[in-house]
Amino acid sequence: MEVTRLLRALGWAATGFALLVAVAFDHVYLDWFRQVPYGPFELAAAVLPALALLAAPWLGPRALPVTAGVLAVTVVVVRVLHRTTVEADDHLPPFSATAVLALLGLLALLSWRGTALPSAFAAPVVVAAVALQPVLVRQTDVYTIFTLVLALVALVVLGAGVAARLVVAGRRTQAVRIRLEQRAEFARDLHDFVAHHVTGIVVQAQGARAIAAKRPDLVLPVLVRIEKAGVETLDSMRRMVGLLRDDDHLALAPVAGVPEVRALVADFGAALVEDGDLTDLAVEVTSTVHRVVMEALTNIRKHATDVHAVEVLLCQANGWVVVKVTDDGTPGRGSSGGFGLRGLDERVTALGGRIHTGPVATGGWAVEATLPARRTT
């Protein structure tokens, strides 16, 4: 988050510096054309779009295209009025560098993050305001060439903004698809989870009924176990269904536990190190541990090369469960990210934990997740 804020601040500062350079350039070449300093029309055409561009980070997606469209029309009007204030057209420069730069910046922003429908109307207006500046004051071959060049630049900026918009939309669509796939998997696993626990409760109830006549003294302990199993099942279901209903977090697959983690590590041929009390952990914790290990081992198999040793550390201390998977190989392409690790990050965060992936100092790659050690009642 801090890095993002720093980059935004640097981008804002760079934009301000570029606008200052454009203002200085305008001043110099206006003097060359007219032998006079900036007038009120030149100031209006330069300052208004520049201020809007500097304020763009605080403009919402709806206000951005409206602001850009209004300023584009303003620049055109000022340009026409500008023409009426000079005695000869050859005293007019082909364009205002400050206005062009500011309008191009607004064009890029509105095509990237502006509301779709207003941006579709505002973008052509901004392109026209940038491209038509030369021919609004003189219709000569040189000024027409300037118009074509500005139009080409504006279209390139518009295309870059639209491309960035499509990339962001594609990532969002991909994230939604992953979320829906995981929720579908969650629903299937939740059915198995409920069926398993309810089956155990039914079996214990049938056993209690069978021994009720001959050993009534054993019925009460069985009822206590049934009650405990029912409470545990309800608590876990409430937590998992709550995550399923939460639009901000991905659901968790609920079935796998510590024994399944041991079997997974053994099948892969990795070393398993356990430390602390790992019994009676809540099902959403153990299932997430299983998913972390499975994703990490899958990435090792798919992406890492020259792997000689893989270690899985599973420990519990001070109310936290830590699972860490390390290898000594060479990380390949795709080891550092992907939708699988992105989904894990959302799973772990949903439980109040954190996850870290990256290279280790001695060589290889590590995936480490820390989760709160919730226990069954």
Disulfide bonds with the S-S distance in Angstrom:
none
